Amino acid sequence: MMAIRVDGAAGRLRFGAIDMPCTIGRGGLCAAADKREGDGCTPVGRWPVRGILLRPGKAAPDGIRLPWRWVREGDGWSDDPADPAYNRPVQLPRAFSAESLLRDDDAYDVIVVLGHNDAPPVPGQGSAIFFHLSEGRPTAGCVAVDRADMLKLLPLLAPGDVMEIA
């Protein structure tokens, strides 16, 4: 097991000998127990790397050792605390609020799903804390890196790895 180490204050991500810039949430860092849906903060802690979602035609699965799948039309992630499927992948449209995983920008061309608030999800304590591609600005609570850096990291990640946000 290896840790992807995120120094949120310094805006740096390290994995083994690799060091790169990263961005975190617009609300800065927060204790996981204080994380609330929509607050824009990135939760401090050790989060298991669950798997990878790739957008067809935008990123290839070359060398990926983690479980992965293509993002499909209608794929979403529930961000509604009233939804029984809160902080889980869902199909759109649905009666509850959910984020589309097919965005107009490139941020979700690669999504590394982190195990934050998922075992089991506690409604309102944060959903969709991902490791994804940078939009050139702070995230809504995720960790993001440039595309070239992400593509360098993907084949190095293995089952059991974690993201440590400090």
Protein Blocks (a to p, Z undefined) as FASTA:
>chain_A
ZZddddfknopacehjbccdddddfklpadfklpcghklpacedddddfbdcddehkacc
ehiabdcddddehiacdfbfklmkgoiacddddfbdcddfbdfblmlmpccddfehkacc
dehiaghiacdddehiacehiacddfklmmmmmmmpcghiacddZZ
